[in-house]
Amino acid sequence: MTLTKQQAIGIFGTGAETGRALGITRSAVSQWPDVLDQRMTDLVVGAAIRLGKTLPDGFSAPAEPAAA
């Protein structure tokens, strides 16, 4: 499952915030294709999980491991 550019930006709020979350420029985000490939989707989802952002329907954060 992959994200669209608009879904990815929607996770973080703006293109600038998306860029900051991924360590790239706002300009780089604006040059993304309308549908992201799996590698870029994985980077976006990983950054979203790391920053505690809500993911679109169909994506979910990993479950917390059970305490021993």
trRosetta pair geometry for C-beta under 8 A, 3 or more apart (Angstrom, degrees):
i j d omega theta_ij theta_ji phi_ij phi_ji
1 41 7.4 -165 107 166 59 155
1 58 5.8 -152 -174 150 159 122
1 59 7.1 -157 103 -73 134 85
2 35 6.1 75 111 176 129 90
2 36 5.4 -162 179 78 108 77
2 37 6.7 -76 -127 -164 142 14
2 38 5.8 -96 -86 -82 105 55
2 41 4.4 -131 -138 -56 68 149
3 7 4.4 -135 -165 84 96 123
3 8 4.8 109 128 -56 139 88
3 35 7.9 171 99 -154 37 57
3 36 5.1 10 70 36 80 125
3 40 7.9 -111 53 110 102 90
3 41 4.8 152 11 -120 91 95
3 44 5.9 -79 35 76 153 149
3 45 7.5 172 -31 -52 130 93
3 56 7.0 137 -117 22 100 137
3 59 8.0 -5 -72 -46 104 145
4 7 4.6 100 52 4 78 101
4 8 7.1 -142 92 -5 43 86
4 34 6.0 -21 -155 163 94 68
4 35 5.5 -47 -109 -101 67 59
4 36 7.0 163 -132 -1 13 85
5 8 5.7 -56 -151 36 33 113
5 9 6.3 29 154 -15 67 107
5 29 7.7 134 -159 175 104 78
5 32 4.8 154 -107 97 117 120
5 33 7.0 -167 -47 95 119 37
5 34 5.6 -93 7 -139 113 33
5 35 7.5 -91 -19 -62 78 19
5 36 6.4 131 -69 -47 61 93
6 9 5.8 -53 -143 41 32 108
6 10 6.1 40 154 -26 64 108
6 34 7.9 1 -11 -156 92 74
7 10 5.4 -56 -147 35 29 118
7 11 6.9 41 152 -31 62 94
7 56 5.2 -30 -161 -43 117 150
8 11 5.9 -44 -161 15 33 114
8 12 7.6 0 154 7 60 103
8 18 6.1 78 138 -137 92 137
8 29 7.9 -154 111 -152 122 105
8 32 7.6 -47 57 110 149 169
8 36 6.2 77 -42 -32 139 144
8 40 7.8 -31 -95 144 155 102
8 41 7.7 -122 -81 -113 115 58
8 44 4.6 -73 -133 -140 107 155
9 12 6.5 -76 -159 50 37 92
9 13 7.6 -83 165 74 67 20
9 14 6.7 -27 -171 -180 97 14
9 15 5.5 -25 -125 -76 120 62
9 18 5.2 -71 -111 -42 60 145
9 29 6.9 112 -87 169 100 128
10 13 7.6 49 -157 -76 28 23
10 56 7.4 66 87 -70 125 107
11 18 7.4 92 65 -101 91 96
11 44 6.7 124 39 170 152 105
11 48 4.9 -58 173 -103 139 128
11 53 5.1 81 173 142 91 140
11 54 7.2 -156 -139 75 73 57
11 55 6.7 6 -118 -111 118 49
11 56 7.2 -84 -74 -31 97 86
12 17 4.1 -174 151 113 108 105
12 18 4.3 162 50 -75 145 64
12 20 7.9 167 -177 54 141 89
12 21 5.3 -129 -107 -10 140 143
12 47 8.0 -12 -72 118 122 119
12 48 7.4 -118 -61 -95 83 87
12 51 7.9 40 -108 83 91 155
12 53 6.5 -49 -83 -112 58 158
13 17 4.8 30 58 41 98 155
13 18 7.9 -167 50 -41 56 78
14 17 4.6 96 52 8 82 99
14 18 6.9 -138 95 -5 44 86
14 26 7.9 -22 136 -123 96 115
15 18 5.5 -52 -147 35 33 115
15 19 6.3 36 153 -20 65 104
15 26 4.7 87 123 -154 101 88
15 29 4.5 171 -162 96 91 136
15 30 5.9 35 -159 -61 152 82
16 19 5.7 -54 -152 35 30 113
16 20 6.5 31 152 -18 64 104
16 26 4.4 -20 -90 -87 63 124
17 20 5.6 -50 -146 36 35 112
17 21 6.3 37 154 -22 65 105
18 21 5.8 -56 -151 34 30 112
18 22 6.4 5 158 1 64 113
18 26 7.8 102 60 -115 87 64
18 29 5.0 108 93 -120 121 150
18 44 7.5 -12 -155 -126 103 102
19 22 6.1 -73 -146 49 28 96
19 23 7.8 -108 169 66 58 10
19 24 4.9 -103 -148 86 79 68
19 25 5.3 -21 -159 154 142 13
19 26 4.7 -106 -9 -68 152 48
19 27 8.0 59 -100 25 149 48
19 28 6.4 121 -118 54 109 98
19 29 4.9 -109 -64 -24 92 123
20 23 7.6 34 -170 -71 28 32
21 47 4.4 106 153 164 105 133
21 48 7.5 41 172 -69 149 53
21 51 6.0 -68 -131 -26 113 153
22 29 7.8 133 41 -78 135 104
22 43 6.1 62 -130 148 113 115
22 44 7.0 -34 -77 -92 124 61
22 47 5.5 -77 -79 -61 69 162
24 28 4.2 -86 161 71 118 147
24 29 6.6 138 99 -46 114 81
25 28 4.6 108 58 -1 78 98
25 29 7.3 -138 102 -1 49 83
26 29 5.6 -52 -156 34 37 113
26 30 6.5 38 147 -22 67 104
27 30 5.6 -52 -149 33 34 113
27 31 6.7 29 153 -18 63 106
28 31 5.9 -61 -155 35 33 110
28 32 7.6 57 145 -44 60 84
29 32 5.9 -26 -167 -11 42 115
32 36 6.3 -18 -178 -91 125 88
32 40 7.0 150 -136 180 120 158
33 36 6.9 157 66 -85 87 39
33 37 7.9 65 45 -29 126 80
36 40 4.1 -120 -171 90 112 119
36 41 4.9 145 105 -58 121 78
36 44 6.9 24 144 -5 175 138
37 40 5.3 88 55 16 72 100
37 41 6.9 -132 100 -7 34 93
38 41 5.4 -55 -144 38 33 115
38 42 6.2 37 156 -23 66 104
39 42 5.8 -55 -153 33 28 112
39 43 6.7 28 150 -18 63 104
40 43 5.5 -50 -149 34 37 113
40 44 6.3 36 153 -18 67 104
41 44 5.8 -56 -148 38 31 110
41 45 6.1 26 156 -15 67 109
42 45 5.9 -56 -141 41 28 108
42 46 6.1 31 158 -21 64 109
43 46 5.8 -56 -146 37 27 112
43 47 6.4 25 157 -16 63 107
44 47 6.0 -58 -150 38 28 108
44 48 6.3 29 152 -21 64 108
45 48 5.5 -54 -146 36 32 114
45 49 6.4 32 155 -19 65 104
45 55 6.5 40 -133 -119 86 127
45 59 5.9 -132 -122 -163 121 138
46 49 5.9 -54 -148 36 30 109
46 50 6.3 30 154 -19 64 108
47 50 5.6 -55 -146 38 32 114
47 51 6.1 12 160 -4 67 113
47 53 7.9 16 117 20 71 129
48 51 6.2 -69 -144 48 26 98
48 53 4.0 -87 -156 63 81 115
48 54 7.8 -74 -180 64 117 20
48 55 5.7 112 126 -82 145 86
49 52 7.7 36 -176 -71 29 29
49 53 7.6 -74 -51 44 23 77
49 55 7.5 3 -67 -53 77 122
49 61 4.9 142 -123 -119 103 98
49 62 7.4 45 -150 12 147 83
55 59 3.9 -104 156 96 132 112
55 60 6.5 -164 65 -89 138 26
55 61 6.8 164 -4 -43 130 77
56 59 5.6 64 62 22 69 112
